[in-house]
Amino acid sequence: MSDLGQHPLDRVVEALSVALDQGHDISLIGLDQAATAAAIRRLGAMSARLAELTATVLRHGADVQVQDTRCATSMTAWLAAETRTSHTHAHRGVKLAEELGRWHRVAEVLSTGAANVEQAAVLIHALDALPDDLDPALVEKCELHLVGLVGDFGPKQLRVLGRHVLAVVSPEIGEAHDAKLLADEERRAGEKARLSMGRDGHGSVHGRFTIPELHAAMLEKALLALTYNDHDPAQRAKPSPQRQGEAFCELLERVRDRDVPTVGGTGATVVVTMTLDSLLGGLTEAVLDNGDRISAATARRLACESGIVPVVLGGRSEVLDLGRRRRYHSKAQRIAIATRDHHCTAEGCDAAAARCHVHHDNPWALGGHTTVREGRLLCPKHHRAVHDPARSLRLRT
């Protein structure tokens, strides 16, 4: 132990150092299960207490301008250099010290080890979100209420409870405050909505998007409906990224032009230019009206479900026929076909009717009719396969 002429804090730090040295030298042989669990809990509490003590000393360091000892530009820069940590980590420590200086009840519960640093950060965030003009007495009640919850709830639950703390302490004020917070959050989320897409030159388009929670929930529900599998528990719990991607493509194919605004006076319909040979089963690629190319098989498949307008060209590229929009099976027809088929009609597949397309046995482009008799259920996978000339698919009659 150093001489008693040191500041009391120096002696505390030295005592902690000695105790830690002893702890590292101790063998854990003989420490049973219950004792191990108790030790871990106590060490966690001590870690929280040490974090609060460190925060207190950091605030004092800012008061005495300890950063001047290294000619540092800020307390954060000094701390990062002295502790050999990142600027981000040091900033987090300095920020916590400042916040605990403002929220004394939170600092107190942290100093006793009853709360951990993560819980304390959540409480501080909730308290900082309170209205600036709130009565100080109500602010104190909110802080007391929140610190009383740390023994029963973790950070995730505290984040939700903290958001509504004012509504609990003062319902008449809190409800209006919560409504304003939610409206502001939705406005900011809408302002941050983004979508970017880029072609990689190899047939794929990559993108990123940012959307509000409401629209994310709508997208998740739609994808869940398209990926739900009664016979595969793993897929029911969490579909694979590949399956999610396939479902997203299917969702886009199901969007009808009547559901989106017109463009230049015409519906947002995809126009596909293809040769007569391709329409009749050939392999020559088709061209979309934006210049992109798709296989003839894909164009023929889309004709069963999607609203496309085919422009059929002859041998000299003259327009032989400007096709009318494909007709879909009506709701009543779909119900009748689903009642008859029950599930996908590809051999060995039992995908539920709700997940299937209605396929024309006789292609509508070649004179087939949109009737119950000439329609059948096919899941998206087998619907793609039946239009792929390179694949052979057996269908149940």
Beta strands, then each sheet from edge to edge (+ up, - down):
strand 1: 194-199
strand 2: 205-210
strand 3: 270-275
strand 4: 286-288
strand 5: 293-294
strand 6: 308-313
strand 7: 319-322
strand 8: 357-360
strand 9: 375-378
sheet 1: 1+ 2-
sheet 2: 5+ 4- 3+ 6+ 7-
sheet 3: 8+ 9-
end
